[in-house]
Amino acid sequence: MLIEIESVYGDTLLHGRSLSLPELRSQVKHILSEVGEEDFLSIFCARCQYEVLLHASDQPADYVIDLDTHLVYSPTR
């Protein structure tokens, strides 16, 4: 599963286990209640077993996490 993180701190593409949209929203909300947007990426990756992709993928992201607005959504394809 691919997740795109959009943030003022930089956009990032992550790869990891499959999560449903409600599960992902719950994880994001929980982590953001504990840490700020600047630390979100490292905490999310550690807790949810995701890794940062260093190279762009040809495959579109399954979900987008917008840390500036705290929205989690499935992009239109």
N, CA, C and O atoms as CSV, one atom per row, in Angstrom:
chain,resi,resn,atom,element,x,y,z
A,1,MET,N,N,0.836,-1.165,0.000
A,1,MET,CA,C,0.000,0.000,0.000
A,1,MET,C,C,0.886,1.234,0.000
A,1,MET,O,O,1.882,1.287,0.721
A,2,LEU,N,N,0.530,2.219,-0.798
A,2,LEU,CA,C,1.274,3.468,-0.891
A,2,LEU,C,C,0.475,4.601,-0.269
A,2,LEU,O,O,-0.725,4.738,-0.508
A,3,ILE,N,N,1.154,5.408,0.531
A,3,ILE,CA,C,0.546,6.589,1.140
A,3,ILE,C,C,1.426,7.783,0.816
A,3,ILE,O,O,2.641,7.744,1.006
A,4,GLU,N,N,0.803,8.837,0.328
A,4,GLU,CA,C,1.517,10.084,0.070
A,4,GLU,C,C,1.279,11.030,1.246
A,4,GLU,O,O,0.140,11.265,1.648
A,5,ILE,N,N,2.356,11.560,1.781
A,5,ILE,CA,C,2.278,12.548,2.850
A,5,ILE,C,C,2.518,13.913,2.217
A,5,ILE,O,O,3.563,14.143,1.607
A,6,GLU,N,N,1.557,14.814,2.360
A,6,GLU,CA,C,1.719,16.186,1.889
A,6,GLU,C,C,1.912,17.061,3.110
A,6,GLU,O,O,1.103,17.048,4.038
A,7,SER,N,N,3.010,17.831,3.096
A,7,SER,CA,C,3.327,18.642,4.269
A,7,SER,C,C,4.218,19.803,3.881
A,7,SER,O,O,4.942,19.752,2.886
A,8,VAL,N,N,4.151,20.841,4.677
A,8,VAL,CA,C,5.044,21.975,4.497
A,8,VAL,C,C,6.499,21.544,4.725
A,8,VAL,O,O,7.423,22.205,4.251
A,9,TYR,N,N,6.699,20.447,5.444
A,9,TYR,CA,C,8.044,19.924,5.711
A,9,TYR,C,C,8.565,19.065,4.575
A,9,TYR,O,O,9.701,18.592,4.629
A,10,GLY,N,N,7.759,18.857,3.553
A,10,GLY,CA,C,8.163,18.073,2.386
A,10,GLY,C,C,7.192,16.949,2.118
A,10,GLY,O,O,6.648,16.349,3.045
A,11,ASP,N,N,6.977,16.666,0.852
A,11,ASP,CA,C,6.099,15.573,0.446
A,11,ASP,C,C,6.892,14.272,0.436
A,11,ASP,O,O,8.057,14.245,0.037
A,12,THR,N,N,6.253,13.200,0.878
A,12,THR,CA,C,6.925,11.912,1.029
A,12,THR,C,C,5.990,10.796,0.593
A,12,THR,O,O,4.775,10.887,0.768
A,13,LEU,N,N,6.557,9.756,0.032
A,13,LEU,CA,C,5.795,8.576,-0.352
A,13,LEU,C,C,6.213,7.422,0.556
A,13,LEU,O,O,7.401,7.149,0.726
A,14,LEU,N,N,5.216,6.749,1.135
A,14,LEU,CA,C,5.463,5.652,2.065
A,14,LEU,C,C,4.904,4.351,1.516
A,14,LEU,O,O,3.947,4.345,0.741
A,15,HIS,N,N,5.515,3.252,1.930
A,15,HIS,CA,C,5.056,1.908,1.548
A,15,HIS,C,C,4.946,1.075,2.811
A,15,HIS,O,O,5.824,1.107,3.673
A,16,GLY,N,N,3.839,0.316,2.909
A,16,GLY,CA,C,3.669,-0.548,4.069
A,16,GLY,C,C,2.434,-1.406,3.956
A,16,GLY,O,O,1.860,-1.564,2.879
A,17,ARG,N,N,2.035,-1.957,5.084
A,17,ARG,CA,C,0.904,-2.879,5.134
A,17,ARG,C,C,-0.397,-2.157,4.800
A,17,ARG,O,O,-0.499,-0.937,4.930
A,18,SER,N,N,-1.375,-2.925,4.372
A,18,SER,CA,C,-2.671,-2.353,4.001
A,18,SER,C,C,-3.458,-1.943,5.234
A,18,SER,O,O,-3.526,-2.672,6.224
A,19,LEU,N,N,-4.045,-0.767,5.151
A,19,LEU,CA,C,-4.945,-0.252,6.174
A,19,LEU,C,C,-6.208,0.236,5.474
A,19,LEU,O,O,-6.145,0.728,4.347
A,20,SER,N,N,-7.339,0.102,6.131
A,20,SER,CA,C,-8.558,0.678,5.580
A,20,SER,C,C,-8.527,2.181,5.843
A,20,SER,O,O,-7.756,2.647,6.682
A,21,LEU,N,N,-9.344,2.930,5.145
A,21,LEU,CA,C,-9.382,4.374,5.337
A,21,LEU,C,C,-9.756,4.738,6.779
A,21,LEU,O,O,-9.125,5.629,7.348
A,22,PRO,N,N,-10.756,4.089,7.396
A,22,PRO,CA,C,-11.053,4.395,8.807
A,22,PRO,C,C,-9.886,4.082,9.749
A,22,PRO,O,O,-9.622,4.840,10.682
A,23,GLU,N,N,-9.187,2.963,9.505
A,23,GLU,CA,C,-8.023,2.614,10.336
A,23,GLU,C,C,-6.932,3.667,10.194
A,23,GLU,O,O,-6.338,4.091,11.185
A,24,LEU,N,N,-6.671,4.087,8.957
A,24,LEU,CA,C,-5.637,5.086,8.704
A,24,LEU,C,C,-6.003,6.405,9.360
A,24,LEU,O,O,-5.158,7.033,9.998
A,25,ARG,N,N,-7.245,6.834,9.212
A,25,ARG,CA,C,-7.683,8.087,9.842
A,25,ARG,C,C,-7.526,8.028,11.353
A,25,ARG,O,O,-7.105,9.003,11.976
A,26,SER,N,N,-7.861,6.897,11.940
A,26,SER,CA,C,-7.729,6.725,13.384
A,26,SER,C,C,-6.264,6.824,13.817
A,26,SER,O,O,-5.947,7.502,14.795
A,27,GLN,N,N,-5.379,6.153,13.092
A,27,GLN,CA,C,-3.949,6.206,13.412
A,27,GLN,C,C,-3.406,7.642,13.308
A,27,GLN,O,O,-2.678,8.111,14.182
A,28,VAL,N,N,-3.777,8.319,12.227
A,28,VAL,CA,C,-3.300,9.698,12.009
A,28,VAL,C,C,-3.791,10.601,13.131
A,28,VAL,O,O,-3.016,11.376,13.692
A,29,LYS,N,N,-5.074,10.502,13.460
A,29,LYS,CA,C,-5.648,11.338,14.515
A,29,LYS,C,C,-4.951,11.072,15.853
A,29,LYS,O,O,-4.624,12.005,16.585
A,30,HIS,N,N,-4.731,9.804,16.160
A,30,HIS,CA,C,-4.093,9.438,17.429
A,30,HIS,C,C,-2.658,9.979,17.502
A,30,HIS,O,O,-2.257,10.553,18.515
A,31,ILE,N,N,-1.905,9.794,16.443
A,31,ILE,CA,C,-0.507,10.259,16.443
A,31,ILE,C,C,-0.442,11.774,16.508
A,31,ILE,O,O,0.381,12.324,17.239
A,32,LEU,N,N,-1.302,12.463,15.752
A,32,LEU,CA,C,-1.278,13.934,15.776
A,32,LEU,C,C,-1.747,14.503,17.114
A,32,LEU,O,O,-1.451,15.655,17.432
A,33,SER,N,N,-2.473,13.711,17.897
A,33,SER,CA,C,-2.860,14.179,19.234
A,33,SER,C,C,-1.679,14.116,20.197
A,33,SER,O,O,-1.696,14.755,21.248
A,34,GLU,N,N,-0.653,13.346,19.839
A,34,GLU,CA,C,0.522,13.177,20.689
A,34,GLU,C,C,1.726,13.987,20.243
A,34,GLU,O,O,2.499,14.459,21.077
A,35,VAL,N,N,1.896,14.156,18.924
A,35,VAL,CA,C,3.067,14.863,18.390
A,35,VAL,C,C,2.609,15.859,17.327
A,35,VAL,O,O,1.479,15.794,16.845
A,36,GLY,N,N,3.491,16.771,16.974
A,36,GLY,CA,C,3.188,17.740,15.940
A,36,GLY,C,C,3.466,17.197,14.553
A,36,GLY,O,O,3.971,16.087,14.384
A,37,GLU,N,N,3.125,18.004,13.571
A,37,GLU,CA,C,3.307,17.614,12.172
A,37,GLU,C,C,4.771,17.342,11.831
A,37,GLU,O,O,5.066,16.487,10.996
A,38,GLU,N,N,5.678,18.059,12.466
A,38,GLU,CA,C,7.096,17.899,12.163
A,38,GLU,C,C,7.618,16.507,12.523
A,38,GLU,O,O,8.500,15.984,11.842
A,39,ASP,N,N,7.084,15.908,13.578
A,39,ASP,CA,C,7.528,14.590,14.036
A,39,ASP,C,C,6.630,13.460,13.563
A,39,ASP,O,O,6.911,12.292,13.831
A,40,PHE,N,N,5.555,13.792,12.864
A,40,PHE,CA,C,4.556,12.788,12.480
A,40,PHE,C,C,5.156,11.651,11.667
A,40,PHE,O,O,4.898,10.484,11.966
A,41,LEU,N,N,5.946,11.960,10.654
A,41,LEU,CA,C,6.452,10.951,9.726
A,41,LEU,C,C,7.219,9.837,10.438
A,41,LEU,O,O,6.948,8.658,10.207
A,42,SER,N,N,8.155,10.189,11.286
A,42,SER,CA,C,8.962,9.160,11.949
A,42,SER,C,C,8.118,8.318,12.909
A,42,SER,O,O,8.316,7.106,12.999
A,43,ILE,N,N,7.194,8.936,13.616
A,43,ILE,CA,C,6.342,8.191,14.552
A,43,ILE,C,C,5.382,7.276,13.789
A,43,ILE,O,O,5.198,6.119,14.165
A,44,PHE,N,N,4.776,7.789,12.724
A,44,PHE,CA,C,3.853,6.982,11.922
A,44,PHE,C,C,4.570,5.764,11.351
A,44,PHE,O,O,4.060,4.647,11.435
A,45,CYS,N,N,5.739,5.971,10.777
A,45,CYS,CA,C,6.486,4.854,10.183
A,45,CYS,C,C,6.837,3.806,11.237
A,45,CYS,O,O,6.726,2.608,10.976
A,46,ALA,N,N,7.254,4.239,12.413
A,46,ALA,CA,C,7.634,3.302,13.468
A,46,ALA,C,C,6.430,2.519,13.986
A,46,ALA,O,O,6.518,1.304,14.165
A,47,ARG,N,N,5.335,3.180,14.222
A,47,ARG,CA,C,4.163,2.521,14.795
A,47,ARG,C,C,3.408,1.653,13.798
A,47,ARG,O,O,2.865,0.614,14.171
A,48,CYS,N,N,3.368,2.060,12.555
A,48,CYS,CA,C,2.542,1.364,11.556
A,48,CYS,C,C,3.352,0.513,10.592
A,48,CYS,O,O,2.806,-0.011,9.621
A,49,GLN,N,N,4.654,0.369,10.848
A,49,GLN,CA,C,5.553,-0.428,10.012
A,49,GLN,C,C,5.552,0.019,8.545
A,49,GLN,O,O,5.393,-0.794,7.634
A,50,TYR,N,N,5.730,1.318,8.340
A,50,TYR,CA,C,5.855,1.870,6.985
A,50,TYR,C,C,7.283,2.317,6.773
A,50,TYR,O,O,8.009,2.606,7.724
A,51,GLU,N,N,7.677,2.371,5.510
A,51,GLU,CA,C,9.014,2.858,5.181
A,51,GLU,C,C,8.909,3.898,4.070
A,51,GLU,O,O,8.017,3.846,3.223
A,52,VAL,N,N,9.828,4.826,4.099
A,52,VAL,CA,C,9.870,5.894,3.105
A,52,VAL,C,C,10.453,5.347,1.809
A,52,VAL,O,O,11.500,4.699,1.823
A,53,LEU,N,N,9.784,5.604,0.695
A,53,LEU,CA,C,10.318,5.231,-0.614
A,53,LEU,C,C,11.237,6.349,-1.086
A,53,LEU,O,O,10.835,7.511,-1.143
A,54,LEU,N,N,12.456,5.997,-1.419
A,54,LEU,CA,C,13.433,6.993,-1.833
A,54,LEU,C,C,13.273,7.376,-3.296
A,54,LEU,O,O,13.721,8.442,-3.718
A,55,HIS,N,N,12.636,6.506,-4.064
A,55,HIS,CA,C,12.438,6.762,-5.489
A,55,HIS,C,C,10.942,6.854,-5.767
A,55,HIS,O,O,10.144,6.128,-5.174
A,56,ALA,N,N,10.579,7.739,-6.660
A,56,ALA,CA,C,9.171,7.908,-7.022
A,56,ALA,C,C,8.629,6.607,-7.614
A,56,ALA,O,O,9.333,5.883,-8.318
A,57,SER,N,N,7.387,6.336,-7.315
A,57,SER,CA,C,6.735,5.136,-7.829
A,57,SER,C,C,5.855,5.508,-9.015
A,57,SER,O,O,5.286,6.599,-9.063
A,58,ASP,N,N,5.748,4.582,-9.978
A,58,ASP,CA,C,4.852,4.791,-11.106
A,58,ASP,C,C,3.399,4.587,-10.696
A,58,ASP,O,O,2.479,5.044,-11.374
A,59,GLN,N,N,3.210,3.905,-9.593
A,59,GLN,CA,C,1.886,3.598,-9.092
A,59,GLN,C,C,1.345,4.783,-8.288
A,59,GLN,O,O,2.080,5.367,-7.491
A,60,PRO,N,N,0.068,5.150,-8.484
A,60,PRO,CA,C,-0.495,6.241,-7.686
A,60,PRO,C,C,-0.705,5.805,-6.236
A,60,PRO,O,O,-0.877,4.619,-5.953
A,61,ALA,N,N,-0.691,6.763,-5.338
A,61,ALA,CA,C,-0.891,6.482,-3.918
A,61,ALA,C,C,-2.315,6.006,-3.672
A,61,ALA,O,O,-3.256,6.454,-4.327
A,62,ASP,N,N,-2.459,5.087,-2.713
A,62,ASP,CA,C,-3.780,4.608,-2.316
A,62,ASP,C,C,-4.504,5.654,-1.470
A,62,ASP,O,O,-5.716,5.836,-1.586
A,63,TYR,N,N,-3.736,6.337,-0.617
A,63,TYR,CA,C,-4.287,7.377,0.256
A,63,TYR,C,C,-3.323,8.546,0.335
A,63,TYR,O,O,-2.130,8.418,0.059
A,64,VAL,N,N,-3.873,9.684,0.717
A,64,VAL,CA,C,-3.080,10.885,0.935
A,64,VAL,C,C,-3.340,11.365,2.357
A,64,VAL,O,O,-4.485,11.420,2.807
A,65,ILE,N,N,-2.261,11.710,3.057
A,65,ILE,CA,C,-2.365,12.334,4.369
A,65,ILE,C,C,-1.856,13.758,4.199
A,65,ILE,O,O,-0.678,13.971,3.914
A,66,ASP,N,N,-2.740,14.727,4.373
A,66,ASP,CA,C,-2.366,16.135,4.279
A,66,ASP,C,C,-2.155,16.649,5.697
A,66,ASP,O,O,-3.116,16.891,6.427
A,67,LEU,N,N,-0.898,16.813,6.079
A,67,LEU,CA,C,-0.596,17.220,7.443
A,67,LEU,C,C,-0.907,18.687,7.700
A,67,LEU,O,O,-1.044,19.091,8.855
A,68,ASP,N,N,-1.019,19.487,6.658
A,68,ASP,CA,C,-1.335,20.899,6.848
A,68,ASP,C,C,-2.793,21.089,7.262
A,68,ASP,O,O,-3.108,21.998,8.030
A,69,THR,N,N,-3.681,20.232,6.755
A,69,THR,CA,C,-5.108,20.352,7.065
A,69,THR,C,C,-5.630,19.187,7.914
A,69,THR,O,O,-6.788,19.188,8.333
A,70,HIS,N,N,-4.764,18.189,8.165
A,70,HIS,CA,C,-5.106,16.978,8.939
A,70,HIS,C,C,-6.178,16.147,8.247
A,70,HIS,O,O,-6.965,15.470,8.910
A,71,LEU,N,N,-6.213,16.194,6.925
A,71,LEU,CA,C,-7.157,15.389,6.154
A,71,LEU,C,C,-6.491,14.095,5.674
A,71,LEU,O,O,-5.309,14.082,5.331
A,72,VAL,N,N,-7.263,13.019,5.656
A,72,VAL,CA,C,-6.826,11.740,5.117
A,72,VAL,C,C,-7.877,11.341,4.091
A,72,VAL,O,O,-9.062,11.256,4.410
A,73,TYR,N,N,-7.438,11.094,2.850
A,73,TYR,CA,C,-8.417,10.799,1.794
A,73,TYR,C,C,-7.814,9.904,0.740
A,73,TYR,O,O,-6.600,9.724,0.650
A,74,SER,N,N,-8.720,9.343,-0.064
A,74,SER,CA,C,-8.318,8.537,-1.212
A,74,SER,C,C,-8.333,9.465,-2.437
A,74,SER,O,O,-9.369,10.055,-2.741
A,75,PRO,N,N,-7.209,9.602,-3.138
A,75,PRO,CA,C,-7.178,10.511,-4.273
A,75,PRO,C,C,-8.039,10.005,-5.416
A,75,PRO,O,O,-8.188,8.797,-5.601
A,76,THR,N,N,-8.600,10.918,-6.176
A,76,THR,CA,C,-9.366,10.525,-7.350
A,76,THR,C,C,-8.394,10.116,-8.444
A,76,THR,O,O,-7.341,10.729,-8.620
A,77,ARG,N,N,-8.753,9.094,-9.158
A,77,ARG,CA,C,-7.849,8.563,-10.187
A,77,ARG,C,C,-8.417,8.770,-11.544
A,77,ARG,O,O,-7.798,8.387,-12.537
